[in-house]
């Protein structure tokens, strides 16, 4: 992919419905940086299904400014998250699902994202499709900073996503932003990477941890 650095490219990203297009700015071992003429997009390589050069008719992108994140050393997914802490950002998790807020904590295989809508959202690193940082002076929904202070979670954090979910046993939780009713309910148990969730009708649903993108408590 190095041959396409500083050239317009088109990405097919898993979970998205349309190609992502822009100038390929940087390439790391597990993430790349794209500028679409307006914003910088940080895309984990694991979710790139295809990368091709844009046709000349679709490659008229504005020249990129300095990157939103200061990545002085070698580019990596974890370094992107570390540099994004405290910066208003947009997350693409699946399809058209996006979340706006701030990265507040980064653990081994998940991070905590604080947003006006979901408050503390626990995001599996393996399921983040794109991270888009905003201008330093931008706030969510144009709220004044005093009306939307960042409150990092006061809950104790585990090192791994499965251990974090285990801490929520016996609590009412919402998985994957509540995209399906079967992913909302009482987290009864987490055993051998399988979650048992009791849904509204009182029945148990079993979900493998690998398919859990996010979790939060309303």
N, C-alpha and C positions, 0 to 999 in steps of 0.2 A: 504493500500500500504506500510505501515511501515515495514511489514514483508520482503519486498524485498530490503530494504536499504542495500547498499554495495554489491548488487548482480547484475548480468547481466540481463537486461530486454529488452523487445521489446515493442515499443509504436506504436499504430496506431494514427496518428495525423491528424485531419481534414485538408483537402486541400492538403495533401502530397500523393504521389503515391506509395511510398514504406515505410515499417516500419522503425522506427528510433530505433537503437540499441545502448546499452552502459551500463555502470555501474551506477546504481541509487545512486547518491552521497548525495543528500539532498532533503527534502520534506517540503514545506511550505503550508500555507492555500490556496494559489491560484496559486502556481508555483512549479515546481520541477527542479532539476539539474541532468543532465546526463553527463557522460564522455564517449565518444566513442573510447577512446584509443589515441585520438589526441587532441580533442577540448572539451570544456565544452559547453553544450547546455542547455539553460534556456527555459523551455516550460510551458506556462500558462496551468493550469489544465483544463480550460474550453474547450480546443481543443483536449484533450486526449479522444479518442473514446474507446481505449482498452489498457490495460497494462498487459503483461504476462511475465513470466520468460523465458529467452532465453534457448534453448536447449544447452546441453553441447558442441555440435559440433560448436555452433555459439557464444561462450562466452569467446573467448580468447582475451580479451581486455588488453592493457597495463595498469599497475597501474597508477592511476591519480596523477598528481602533486598537488601542492596547487591550490585552485580555482583561476580563472582569476579575479573574482570580490571579494573584501573584504567585506563579509557580516557578520559582527561581531555579530549582533543581529538576531532576528527571521527573517527567509526568507519570502519575499513577492515580488509580481510582481512589485509594485511601487519601492521597495527598489533596485531591480535588475536594473530598468531603471535609478534610481538616481546614482547608483554606476557605471553604464556604460557610464555616461556623459563624453565626451571627449576621450573615448577609441574607437579605430577603431573596428567596429563590423559588422557582417553580419546579416541581417534580412530576415526571411522567412515569406512571407505574404500570398501567395497562390500557391499551386502546386510547380512548379519549379522556381517561381519568387523569386529572391533574390536581395537584395540591400546592397551595401557596403558603409559605411561612419561612421558618428558620431551622437549620440544622443546629441542635444544641448539644448532643452527645454522640460519640462514635465508639462502638464496642467492636468485638472481634468480627462478627458477621451480620451486624445490624446497626442502625443508628436511630436516634430519636429526633423527630421533626415536630416543631411546635407551630401550630397554625390556628388562625382565628376560628375555623370551623370544627376542627377535630381535637384541638388542644394538643396533648402529647400523643403523637402517632409513632408507633414502633415499626420501622421499615426494614425488611430483610434486604441486605445488600444485593443478593442474587437477583432480585426482582426489579431493581431500579433501572428504567430504560434510558432516561435522560435527566440531567440536572441543568437548569437554566438560571444562572444568577442574574439579578436585576441591578440596575444602577444603584450606587451606594445611597442615594437620597430617596429612593422609592420605598414606600411602605405598603403593606397589604391593603387593598381596597381604598387607598389614599387616606387611611386612618392616621390621625395624629399619633405620634409615638407615645404620648401620654395616655392615649386611649387603647393602645395595644402594646403594653410592655411585654417583653419576652420573659416568660416564666418557665425556666427549665423544670423538668419533672422533679418532684420531691421524692418519688418512689425510688427505692434502691434498685440499681441496675445490675444485671448479671452480665457475665462476659459473652455469653452466646444467646442466640435467638431462642433456642429450645428451652434453655434455663430461664430466660425471661418470661416465656409463656407459662412455665411451671409456677412462677410466682403469682400468676393470675388465676390459678385454680380456685374454683368456688366463687368467681366474680362474673358479672355480666359483661360480655365483651362483644366487639364488632370486628369481624375479619374482612380484609380486602375492601375497606370503606363501605361495607354493607351492600355490595353489588348484588348479592343474592340473599333472600330471606333465610336460607339454610345456613348462612354464615353469621347469623346474629343469635346470641343466646348465652346460656350459662356454660362457662368453660368448666366441665366436670373433672377432666383429667387429661394429662399429657403423659403418654407411656410409649416408649420405643418409637418415638417420632410420629405417633398417631395422636391427634387431638379428638377428644370426645366432647361434642357440643350439644347441649340440650336446647332445642329450638322451641318456638312459641307453643307448639302443640304438645310439648312434653316428651317428644321422641328424641332419641339420641342419633346424632349424625357424626360420622367418623371421617376425619380429613388428615391426609398425610402432610407433615410439616413442610415438605418441599413445595407444596402448592399454596402455602400461606404467604401472601405478599406483605400485608400489614395487619396490625392489631391495635385497637385503641379501646379505651373505656369511656362510655358516654357520661 
